[in-house]
Amino acid sequence: MGVKVRGKKAHTVSAAQVAQLVEAFYKVDFFSLSDSYDDQRIDHYNAITIALTIGERKKSIYVGHGQPDELNVLLRKVIEVSGISKYLGRS
């Protein structure tokens, strides 16, 4: 994926969008997923860390390669809602 625009950016996400994202995290049972998906046989991928905190519950997942499809769907949803897609890709 890569980063084509460097630097700090700020975006606003509505309460309705946050509710949709939280629902998506629960739909994939985020808190029960592995903490890391890192297939050591692959050495040329772009990794990302996705995290969620709800109250006292916290979970972060390192996503490199070998993650389940439902986690890929969640990542695409987060990228779409957050508006960061315009900063990703090749420059």
C-alpha positions in Angstrom: 0.0 0.0 0.0 2.6 2.5 1.0 2.3 6.2 1.9 2.1 8.8 -0.9 1.6 11.9 1.3 3.7 12.3 4.3 3.1 14.5 7.4 0.3 14.9 10.0 -3.3 15.0 8.8 -6.5 15.5 10.8 -10.0 14.2 9.9 -13.4 14.3 11.6 -15.5 11.2 11.9 -19.2 11.5 12.8 -20.8 9.7 15.8 -22.8 7.6 13.3 -19.6 6.5 11.6 -18.0 5.6 14.9 -21.0 3.5 15.8 -20.7 1.7 12.4 -17.0 1.1 13.0 -17.6 -0.3 16.5 -20.3 -2.6 15.1 -17.8 -3.8 12.4 -15.2 -4.5 15.1 -17.7 -6.6 17.0 -18.9 -8.3 13.9 -15.4 -9.8 13.3 -15.1 -10.6 17.0 -12.0 -8.3 17.1 -11.1 -9.0 20.8 -10.8 -12.7 20.1 -8.5 -12.4 17.1 -4.8 -13.2 17.3 -2.5 -10.3 18.4 -0.3 -10.7 15.3 -0.5 -11.9 11.7 3.0 -12.0 10.5 3.9 -14.8 8.1 7.7 -14.9 8.4 8.0 -16.6 5.0 6.9 -13.3 3.3 9.4 -10.4 3.6 7.9 -7.8 1.3 4.6 -6.5 2.6 3.3 -3.3 4.2 2.3 -4.0 7.8 -0.3 -2.0 9.8 -1.4 -2.1 13.4 -5.1 -1.7 14.1 -6.3 -1.1 17.7 -9.5 -0.6 19.6 -10.2 0.6 23.1 -13.7 0.4 24.6 -13.9 1.3 28.2 -11.2 -0.8 29.9 -10.9 -3.3 27.0 -8.0 -2.7 24.8 -6.7 -4.7 21.8 -4.2 -4.1 19.1 -3.3 -6.4 16.2 -0.2 -6.3 14.0 -1.3 -7.1 10.5 1.4 -8.2 8.2 0.4 -11.2 6.1 -1.8 -14.2 6.7 -4.7 -12.5 8.5 -8.3 -13.7 8.0 -10.4 -12.2 5.3 -12.8 -10.6 7.8 -9.9 -8.6 9.2 -9.1 -7.3 5.7 -12.7 -6.2 5.4 -12.5 -4.4 8.7 -9.2 -2.7 7.7 -10.8 -1.5 4.4 -13.8 -0.1 6.4 -11.5 1.8 8.8 -9.5 3.2 5.9 -12.7 4.3 4.1 -14.3 5.9 7.0 -11.2 7.6 8.3 -10.5 9.3 5.0 -6.9 8.2 4.9 -7.2 6.4 1.6 -6.2 9.6 -0.3 -2.8 9.4 1.4 -2.1 5.7 0.7 -0.6 4.2 -2.4 2.3 4.9 -4.5 3.5 8.5 -4.8 
